[in-house]
Structures are given as C-alpha cells and as structure tokens.
C-alpha cells in the first residue's frame, strides 16, 4: 500500500479529482468542504501487480493551512474545463515543473482527462521505487508523455 496526498487551496478540485479517480464520475453539485483530511483506497494494476493506493484529500481552508502548506507552495486551481477562470497557463506549469524537477501533467476532474493516467503513473513510480530502491530504468516523464491526452480546449496545471 502506498499513501499519496492531494494538496491545494480550498475549491481547486481536490475532492472532485479524487471522486473522478475513485468512481469515474464527475458530480456537478458542490461538495462540502473537507474538514481536516479525508481518504479513499483503490487498487490499481501495474504490470500485473496489484498496488493499493490510499489517497488523502486534505482540507484547503485557511484554518488548516499550517498543516497542509508544508506539502505545497503557491498551488492554483485545476479547472481546465472553465477556461475563463484559468489561473495557471500551461507554459507556467511546465516551467515550474522543470524548476522542481517533477513531471507536469494536465488533468480534468470534470472530463476525466488524464486522471487515471496521473494515478497510474504515481502507482507505477512508487512500486518501482520499492522494487528497485537503488534506482532503475522507470521514467515517469516518458510514461506520462507517451500516454497523455492533449486537448486544446482543456489545458490546465495541477
């Protein structure tokens, strides 16, 4: 089992992303704000192996910031299906990812674009790190780039 954490400001779509991954559905109705932390478990298959992901959904409200802020810095919304509300441009997200040497991927909780891929890449990377603690050949960036959906109507940074 591997634990992953979704962090970000209140209302950016953490719970929506989690629900899309868990059920494959997007709920239009607003969610009640997460209090403290919530989580779900899901088993995914990676190269024939079963990997259990426990995904934590952190509260984004200001009063919980001292707990969750240590996990992220200056995160912004992922509402790529609402281009008029877009906060982060793709170029800015890609530049920030390069700066921190992490993989950049655009997702949409509403359409489901790249949601399964994002969690699959996380599971694959975590399993690889456990199986090969001294390094190895799995490249998350190549894995994501080879499978990622690119949609000009839906581009966002998460």
C-alpha positions in Angstrom: 0.0 0.0 0.0 1.2 3.5 -0.9 -0.2 6.7 0.5 -0.5 9.8 -1.7 -1.7 13.3 -0.7 -3.7 15.8 -2.7 -3.0 19.3 -1.5 -4.1 22.8 -2.7 -6.2 25.7 -1.8 -9.9 25.4 -1.0 -12.1 24.9 -4.0 -9.4 23.9 -6.6 -10.9 20.5 -7.2 -9.0 18.0 -5.0 -12.2 16.2 -3.9 -13.5 16.2 -7.5 -10.3 14.7 -8.8 -10.4 12.0 -6.1 -14.1 11.2 -6.9 -13.3 11.0 -10.6 -10.4 8.6 -9.9 -12.5 6.5 -7.5 -15.8 6.3 -9.4 -15.1 7.6 -12.9 -17.8 10.2 -12.4 -17.9 14.0 -12.1 -20.5 15.5 -9.7 -21.9 18.9 -10.6 -23.2 19.5 -7.1 -20.8 21.3 -4.8 -19.0 19.3 -2.2 -19.0 20.2 1.5 -15.5 21.5 2.3 -13.2 18.8 3.5 -12.6 19.1 7.2 -9.1 18.1 8.2 -8.4 15.2 5.9 -10.4 12.5 4.1 -9.2 9.5 2.2 -10.1 6.6 -0.1 -8.4 3.4 -1.1 -8.2 2.0 -4.6 -6.4 -1.0 -6.0 -4.8 -0.4 -9.4 -2.9 -2.9 -11.6 0.7 -2.1 -12.6 2.3 -4.6 -14.9 0.3 -7.5 -13.5 0.9 -6.5 -9.8 -1.9 -5.2 -7.6 -1.0 -1.8 -6.0 -3.2 -0.3 -3.3 -3.2 3.5 -3.3 -4.5 5.3 -0.3 -5.2 8.9 -1.5 -5.6 11.5 1.2 -7.8 14.6 0.4 -6.6 17.5 2.5 -8.6 20.5 3.6 -7.9 23.6 1.7 -9.4 26.1 4.1 -7.1 28.7 5.6 -7.5 27.4 9.1 -5.9 24.1 8.1 -3.1 25.8 6.1 -0.5 25.3 8.8 -1.0 21.6 8.5 -1.1 21.3 4.7 1.0 24.2 3.5 4.2 22.2 4.1 3.2 19.9 1.3 2.8 22.6 -1.4 3.7 26.1 -2.3 1.7 28.5 -4.4 -0.6 25.9 -5.9 -3.5 27.1 -8.1 -6.7 25.7 -9.5 -7.2 22.9 -12.0 -10.4 23.9 -13.5 -9.3 23.5 -17.1 -12.9 22.9 -18.3 -13.6 26.6 -17.3 -11.0 28.4 -19.4 -12.4 31.8 -18.3 -11.4 31.0 -14.7 -8.0 29.6 -15.6 -5.3 30.8 -13.2 -2.2 29.0 -14.4 -1.1 28.8 -18.1 0.4 25.6 -19.4 3.7 27.2 -20.0 3.9 28.5 -16.4 3.1 25.0 -15.1 5.7 23.4 -17.3 8.3 25.9 -16.3 7.6 25.4 -12.6 7.7 21.6 -13.0 11.1 21.9 -14.7 12.3 24.1 -11.8 11.4 21.5 -9.2 12.3 18.6 -11.4 8.9 17.0 -11.4 6.5 15.8 -14.1 3.9 18.2 -15.5 0.6 16.8 -16.5 -2.7 18.5 -17.3 -5.9 16.8 -15.9 -9.6 17.5 -15.7 -11.8 16.1 -12.9 -14.8 17.1 -15.0 -13.9 15.3 -18.2 -11.7 12.7 -16.7 -8.8 13.7 -18.9 -5.5 12.1 -17.7 -7.0 11.4 -14.2 -6.5 7.6 -14.4 -3.1 8.2 -16.0 -1.9 10.5 -13.2 -2.7 8.0 -10.5 -1.3 5.1 -12.6 2.0 7.0 -13.1 2.1 7.6 -9.3 1.4 3.9 -8.5 4.0 2.7 -11.1 6.6 5.1 -9.8 6.0 4.2 -6.2 6.1 0.4 -6.9 9.3 0.9 -9.0 11.0 2.7 -6.1 10.0 -0.1 -3.7 11.2 -2.8 -6.0 14.4 -1.0 -7.0 15.5 1.2 -4.1 18.9 1.8 -5.7 17.4 3.3 -8.8 16.4 1.8 -12.1 15.0 2.4 -15.5 11.4 3.6 -15.0 11.0 7.1 -16.3 7.8 8.8 -15.2 8.1 11.7 -17.6 8.4 9.3 -20.6 5.5 7.2 -19.3 3.2 10.2 -19.0 4.2 11.9 -22.3 3.6 8.6 -24.2 0.1 8.2 -22.8 -1.1 11.8 -22.0 -4.2 13.3 -23.7 -3.6 16.7 -25.1 -6.7 18.9 -25.6 -6.5 22.5 -26.7 -9.9 23.1 -25.2 -8.8 21.7 -21.9 -5.4 22.6 -20.7 -4.6 23.3 -17.1 -1.9 23.0 -14.5 -2.3 20.8 -11.4 
